[in-house]
Amino acid sequence: HLPFTWNGVTLHAAGATALRVAITPTGSSVAITATDPAGQLVATIDELSLRPLPVAPSTPVRSNHLYALVWQALPAPSTATPDGEYAVLTEHHPDLADMLADALPAGTRAYDALADLIENCGDGPPPSVIVAPCPSGPSDGRDDELVGLAHATTRQVLGLIQRYLAEDRLSSSRLVLLTTGSAAVAGPGKVDLAQSPLWGLVRSVQAEHPDRVTLVDLDDRPAGRNALGSALGSALVQAEPQLMVRDGVVHGARLTRAVSAQGGMLTMPAGGNWRLAVSEGGTLEDLVLAPATHPDEALDGEQIRISVRAVGVNFRDVLYALGMI
């Protein structure tokens, strides 16, 4: 049996260096009284409910400890767009306020930049939600231009986040950063590589400042922009830190058990020696555990045998898996 629920917990004194505990069974629960060595009451628990451990399964369970990140469609929130004061920063997208008019509440105010918002909000309450599109721009496909564009975009967004977090009057506001096609929902796809680094940057910010910044990736379709209200409902009501909107459907990040390309879990081959290999596809989705080849073969004078206890994926392997090489 394991502890399940506690009721009537009372602390009567503090500072005791030793305890004498009396446990009294009361049916499916117990009552607990703790005293110090002098007999003075320290703590009492009226009821501690216990529950038995589940019976072990009769058949062995095949374990799979590999997980993968997937984007799952989320149910529509009960409130499409939560109530509150909304603001839109149009510095990098002058037409954004008009494009999002159907997705944001009436009365949403547009500002050129965050400094303009701070200057004009005066002594009144600041907006509860600040929607800001992330900068991007055209690229002719050259690597040097794409790298420069990614650096410029990251610097601009980092500056915006730093100014937002440093402003005390915005401590109760939520910053919603909008990217466009910066990641793929399922499988390989064309992404905006200039904006893709922002996802790593913003995730680091979210870890350091919980519930302050939300990341929403839209597609170029009108249905995606119109679904921004539902995305804000999921972000603010259901506490979703990162969301993707595709064809008007809001997706949230979830961890699921990884499976091989054939639909089964990665299983150990018979025997004690195995190796990590890939099947004909040659991508991360094609990882398999294969029997080790000739593990006991005698070595000649110019060979060595290395035992590897842990393996990882290097950056070049990632580029191969993404089809970039």
C-alpha positions as CSV (number, residue, x, y, z in Angstrom):
1,H,0.0,0.0,0.0
2,L,1.1,3.6,-0.8
3,P,-0.1,6.9,0.7
4,F,-2.9,8.4,-1.4
5,T,-4.7,11.3,0.3
6,W,-4.2,13.3,3.5
7,N,-6.9,14.9,5.6
8,G,-6.8,16.9,8.8
9,V,-3.0,17.6,8.9
10,T,-2.1,19.9,11.8
11,L,1.3,21.1,13.0
12,H,1.2,21.8,16.7
13,A,4.9,22.6,17.3
14,A,8.2,23.0,15.4
15,G,11.9,22.4,16.2
16,A,11.7,18.8,17.5
17,T,14.9,16.8,16.8
18,A,13.2,13.4,17.2
19,L,9.7,12.1,16.9
20,R,7.7,9.2,18.4
21,V,4.9,8.3,15.9
22,A,1.8,6.4,16.7
23,I,-0.1,4.9,13.7
24,T,-3.6,3.8,14.3
25,P,-5.4,1.8,11.6
26,T,-9.0,3.0,10.8
27,G,-10.3,0.7,8.2
28,S,-8.7,1.6,4.8
29,S,-6.8,4.5,6.3
30,V,-4.7,5.3,9.3
31,A,-4.5,8.1,11.9
32,I,-1.1,9.5,12.9
33,T,0.0,11.2,16.0
34,A,3.6,12.5,16.4
35,T,5.1,13.7,19.7
36,D,8.6,14.8,20.8
37,P,10.8,12.8,23.3
38,A,9.1,14.7,26.2
39,G,5.7,13.6,25.1
40,Q,4.6,17.0,23.7
41,L,2.3,17.0,20.7
42,V,4.1,17.9,17.4
43,A,1.7,16.9,14.6
44,T,-1.5,15.0,14.0
45,I,-3.1,13.6,10.9
46,D,-6.7,12.6,11.2
47,E,-6.7,10.4,8.1
48,L,-4.2,9.1,5.7
49,S,-5.8,7.0,3.0
50,L,-3.8,4.2,1.4
51,R,-4.2,2.4,-1.9
52,P,-2.7,-0.9,-2.9
53,L,-0.2,-1.2,-5.7
54,P,-1.6,-2.5,-8.9
55,V,-1.1,-6.2,-9.5
56,A,1.9,-6.9,-11.7
57,P,0.9,-8.0,-15.2
58,S,1.2,-11.7,-15.9
59,T,2.7,-11.1,-19.4
60,P,6.0,-9.2,-19.8
61,V,5.6,-5.5,-20.9
62,R,7.8,-4.4,-23.8
63,S,9.3,-1.1,-22.8
64,N,10.2,1.7,-25.1
65,H,11.9,4.7,-23.5
66,L,12.4,6.7,-26.7
67,Y,10.1,9.8,-27.1
68,A,9.4,12.1,-30.0
69,L,7.8,15.5,-30.2
70,V,4.6,15.6,-32.3
71,W,2.1,18.3,-33.0
72,Q,-1.5,17.2,-32.2
73,A,-4.7,19.0,-33.1
74,L,-6.2,20.6,-30.0
75,P,-9.9,20.9,-29.1
76,A,-11.3,24.3,-29.6
77,P,-11.3,26.3,-26.3
78,S,-14.7,27.2,-24.8
79,T,-13.7,30.9,-25.2
80,A,-12.4,31.7,-28.7
81,T,-10.5,34.8,-27.5
82,P,-10.2,35.5,-23.8
83,D,-11.5,38.9,-22.6
84,G,-9.0,41.6,-21.9
85,E,-7.2,44.6,-23.5
86,Y,-5.3,43.7,-26.7
87,A,-2.6,45.5,-28.6
88,V,-0.8,44.8,-31.9
89,L,2.7,45.9,-32.8
90,T,2.8,46.7,-36.5
91,E,6.4,47.6,-36.9
92,H,7.3,44.7,-39.1
93,H,3.8,44.3,-40.7
94,P,1.8,47.5,-41.2
95,D,-1.3,45.7,-42.4
96,L,-1.3,43.2,-39.5
97,A,-4.1,45.0,-37.5
98,D,-6.4,44.8,-40.4
99,M,-5.5,41.2,-41.3
100,L,-6.2,40.1,-37.7
101,A,-9.4,42.2,-37.2
102,D,-11.7,39.2,-37.3
103,A,-9.5,37.2,-34.9
104,L,-8.9,39.8,-32.1
105,P,-11.5,41.5,-29.9
106,A,-13.0,44.8,-30.9
107,G,-11.1,47.7,-29.5
108,T,-7.7,46.2,-30.1
109,R,-5.2,49.0,-30.5
110,A,-2.4,49.1,-32.9
111,Y,1.1,50.6,-32.1
112,D,4.1,51.1,-34.3
113,A,6.5,49.5,-31.8
114,L,6.8,48.5,-28.1
115,A,8.2,51.9,-27.2
116,D,5.2,53.6,-28.7
117,L,2.9,51.4,-26.6
118,I,4.8,52.1,-23.4
119,E,4.8,55.9,-24.1
120,N,1.0,56.0,-24.9
121,C,-0.4,53.7,-22.3
122,G,0.1,56.5,-19.7
123,D,-1.2,55.8,-16.2
124,G,-3.9,53.5,-17.3
125,P,-3.8,49.7,-17.2
126,P,-1.5,48.1,-19.8
127,P,-2.8,45.7,-22.4
128,S,-3.2,42.2,-21.1
129,V,-2.0,40.7,-24.5
130,I,0.5,42.2,-26.8
131,V,0.6,40.5,-30.3
132,A,3.9,41.1,-32.2
133,P,4.8,39.6,-35.6
134,C,8.4,38.5,-35.9
135,P,10.4,40.2,-38.7
136,S,11.4,38.2,-41.7
137,G,12.1,39.0,-45.3
138,P,12.8,37.7,-48.8
139,S,15.9,35.8,-49.5
140,D,17.3,34.8,-52.9
141,G,18.4,31.4,-51.5
142,R,22.1,32.2,-51.0
143,D,23.5,30.8,-47.8
144,D,25.3,34.0,-46.9
145,E,22.1,36.1,-47.2
146,L,20.0,33.5,-45.3
147,V,22.5,33.4,-42.5
148,G,22.6,37.2,-42.3
149,L,18.8,37.4,-42.3
150,A,18.5,34.8,-39.5
151,H,21.0,36.7,-37.4
152,A,19.2,40.0,-38.0
153,T,15.8,38.5,-37.1
154,T,17.1,36.9,-34.0
155,R,18.7,40.1,-32.8
156,Q,15.5,42.1,-33.4
157,V,13.3,39.7,-31.5
158,L,15.8,39.3,-28.7
159,G,15.8,43.1,-28.3
160,L,12.0,43.2,-28.3
161,I,11.8,40.5,-25.6
162,Q,14.4,42.2,-23.4
163,R,12.6,45.6,-23.6
164,Y,9.3,43.9,-22.8
165,L,10.7,42.0,-19.7
166,A,12.5,45.1,-18.5
167,E,9.3,47.2,-18.4
168,D,7.7,46.9,-15.0
169,R,4.4,48.3,-16.2
170,L,4.1,45.2,-18.5
171,S,4.7,42.6,-15.8
172,S,1.1,41.5,-16.0
173,S,1.0,41.5,-19.8
174,R,1.5,38.5,-22.1
175,L,3.7,38.9,-25.2
176,V,2.5,36.7,-28.1
177,L,5.1,36.4,-30.9
178,L,3.8,35.4,-34.3
179,T,6.0,33.5,-36.8
180,T,5.0,32.3,-40.2
181,G,5.9,28.8,-41.5
182,S,9.0,28.6,-39.2
183,A,8.5,24.9,-38.5
184,A,6.8,21.9,-39.9
185,V,3.8,20.2,-38.2
186,A,4.3,16.8,-39.6
187,G,7.2,15.4,-41.6
188,P,9.6,17.4,-43.8
189,G,8.4,20.6,-45.2
190,K,9.4,24.0,-46.4
191,V,10.1,26.3,-43.5
192,D,11.3,29.9,-43.1
193,L,14.8,29.3,-42.0
194,A,15.3,32.9,-41.1
195,Q,12.6,32.6,-38.4
196,S,13.3,29.0,-37.3
197,P,16.0,30.0,-34.7
198,L,13.4,32.1,-32.9
199,W,11.8,28.9,-31.6
200,G,15.0,27.9,-29.7
201,L,15.4,31.5,-28.4
202,V,11.8,31.9,-27.2
203,R,11.8,28.4,-25.5
204,S,14.8,29.5,-23.5
205,V,13.0,32.7,-22.5
206,Q,9.9,30.7,-21.5
207,A,12.0,28.5,-19.2
208,E,13.4,31.6,-17.5
209,H,10.1,33.6,-17.5
210,P,7.1,31.3,-17.3
211,D,3.8,32.6,-18.6
212,R,5.2,35.8,-20.0
213,V,5.8,34.9,-23.7
214,T,3.8,32.7,-26.1
215,L,4.9,31.5,-29.5
216,V,2.3,31.0,-32.3
217,D,3.2,29.9,-35.8
218,L,0.7,30.7,-38.6
219,D,0.5,29.7,-42.2
220,D,-0.1,32.1,-45.1
221,R,-3.8,31.1,-45.4
222,P,-6.7,33.4,-44.2
223,A,-8.1,30.5,-42.2
224,G,-4.9,30.4,-40.2
225,R,-5.1,34.1,-39.4
226,N,-8.7,33.8,-38.5
227,A,-7.9,30.9,-36.1
228,L,-5.6,33.2,-34.1
229,G,-8.4,33.8,-31.6
230,S,-8.7,30.1,-30.9
231,A,-4.9,29.9,-30.6
232,L,-4.9,32.7,-28.0
233,G,-7.7,30.9,-26.1
234,S,-5.5,27.7,-26.0
235,A,-2.5,29.7,-25.0
236,L,-4.1,31.8,-22.3
237,V,-6.8,29.5,-20.9
238,Q,-5.1,26.1,-21.4
239,A,-1.5,27.4,-20.7
240,E,0.0,26.3,-24.1
241,P,3.4,28.0,-24.5
242,Q,3.9,27.1,-28.2
243,L,1.2,26.6,-30.8
244,M,1.0,26.0,-34.6
245,V,-2.0,26.9,-36.7
246,R,-2.4,25.0,-40.0
247,D,-5.5,25.3,-42.2
248,G,-7.4,26.9,-39.3
249,V,-6.6,24.0,-36.9
250,V,-4.6,24.8,-33.7
251,H,-1.9,22.3,-32.9
252,G,0.0,21.8,-29.6
253,A,3.3,20.1,-28.8
254,R,3.1,16.7,-27.2
255,L,5.6,14.0,-26.3
256,T,4.7,10.5,-27.6
257,R,6.6,7.2,-27.6
258,A,8.8,7.0,-30.7
259,V,8.1,4.2,-33.1
260,S,10.1,2.9,-36.0
261,A,9.2,3.5,-39.6
262,Q,7.5,0.1,-39.7
263,G,5.1,1.2,-36.9
264,G,6.7,-0.9,-34.2
265,M,8.9,0.0,-31.2
266,L,12.6,-0.3,-31.2
267,T,13.3,-3.7,-29.7
268,M,16.6,-5.3,-28.7
269,P,17.7,-8.1,-31.1
270,A,18.4,-11.5,-29.7
271,G,21.7,-11.9,-28.0
272,G,23.7,-9.5,-25.9
273,N,25.4,-7.4,-28.6
274,W,23.6,-4.9,-30.9
275,R,24.3,-1.8,-32.9
276,L,22.3,1.3,-33.8
277,A,21.8,1.3,-37.5
278,V,19.4,2.8,-40.1
279,S,17.3,1.1,-42.7
280,E,17.0,1.9,-46.3
281,G,15.6,5.4,-45.7
282,G,18.7,6.7,-44.0
283,T,16.8,9.2,-41.8
284,L,16.2,9.5,-38.0
285,E,12.8,7.9,-38.5
286,D,14.5,4.8,-39.9
287,L,16.6,4.0,-36.7
288,V,16.8,0.3,-35.9
289,L,18.6,-1.9,-33.4
290,A,20.5,-4.5,-35.4
291,P,22.6,-7.5,-34.2
292,A,26.3,-6.7,-33.9
293,T,28.3,-8.0,-36.7
294,H,31.2,-10.3,-35.8
295,P,31.5,-9.2,-32.2
296,D,33.9,-12.0,-31.3
297,E,36.0,-12.0,-34.4
298,A,39.7,-12.1,-33.7
299,L,41.5,-8.9,-34.3
300,D,44.8,-8.5,-36.2
301,G,47.7,-6.5,-35.1
302,E,46.4,-3.2,-36.6
303,Q,42.8,-3.3,-35.3
304,I,41.2,-2.3,-32.0
305,R,37.8,-3.0,-30.6
306,I,35.9,-0.1,-28.9
307,S,32.9,-0.6,-26.6
308,V,30.5,2.3,-26.8
309,R,28.2,2.7,-23.8
310,A,26.2,5.8,-25.1
311,V,25.6,7.2,-28.5
312,G,24.3,10.5,-29.8
313,V,23.4,12.3,-33.0
314,N,25.8,14.9,-34.3
315,F,24.9,18.0,-36.1
316,R,25.8,16.7,-39.6
317,D,23.4,13.7,-39.0
318,V,20.7,16.2,-38.3
319,L,21.4,18.0,-41.5
320,Y,21.2,14.7,-43.4
321,A,17.9,13.8,-41.7
322,L,16.5,17.2,-42.7
323,G,17.5,16.6,-46.3
324,M,19.8,19.7,-46.3
325,I,22.9,17.7,-47.5
